Amino acid sequence: MRHFHRTSLAPDTVLAVADQFFGALGLVLGAADVRMRAFTGGLGTLRLAVKMEGGHYTVVEVHTDQVGESRLDKNVKKYFNLLHRTADPRHVIEAGY
């Protein structure tokens, strides 16, 4: 699956949060670059890339090797929520129903 998220956080912060979050899930950092991370583990494999967009935002793209709504994909969404809370600590996740 392919996911993306736009944030006001700096790329270095986005990658630092990814290293901590996905490492806590038991995923092992396979490849690292200044703008990319690759993690593998029991949940699957994911590739995370960041790029600046217009100087104001950082775009985070995540590609997983899973199909549909897997546990890895759900954790990617949790990671995006964590980025949102990192950018705005007052943000509270509420049910949409």
Residue pairs with C-beta under 8 A, 6 or more apart in sequence:
1 63
1 64
1 66
1 67
1 68
1 70
1 73
2 61
2 62
2 63
2 64
3 61
3 62
3 63
3 64
3 73
3 76
3 77
3 80
4 59
4 60
4 61
4 62
5 59
5 60
5 62
5 80
5 83
6 53
6 57
6 58
6 59
6 60
7 14
7 57
7 58
7 60
7 83
7 84
7 87
8 56
8 57
8 58
8 87
9 17
9 58
9 83
9 86
9 87
10 58
11 34
11 35
11 50
11 51
11 52
11 58
13 86
14 50
14 58
14 60
14 83
15 35
15 37
15 48
15 50
17 79
17 82
17 83
17 86
18 37
18 48
18 79
19 29
19 37
21 75
21 78
21 79
21 82
22 29
22 37
22 39
22 46
22 75
22 79
23 29
25 41
25 43
25 75
26 41
26 42
26 43
27 39
27 40
27 41
27 43
27 46
28 39
28 40
28 41
29 37
29 38
29 39
30 38
30 39
30 40
30 45
31 37
31 38
32 38
35 49
35 50
35 51
36 47
36 48
36 49
36 50
37 47
37 48
38 45
38 46
38 47
38 48
39 45
39 46
39 48
43 66
43 70
43 71
43 72
43 75
44 64
44 65
44 66
44 70
44 72
45 64
45 65
46 62
46 63
46 64
46 65
46 72
46 76
47 62
47 63
47 64
48 60
48 61
48 62
49 60
49 61
49 62
50 58
50 59
50 60
50 61
51 58
51 59
51 61
52 58
52 59
53 59
60 80
60 83
62 76
62 79
64 70
64 72
64 73
64 76
66 72
66 73
81 93
84 91
85 91
85 93
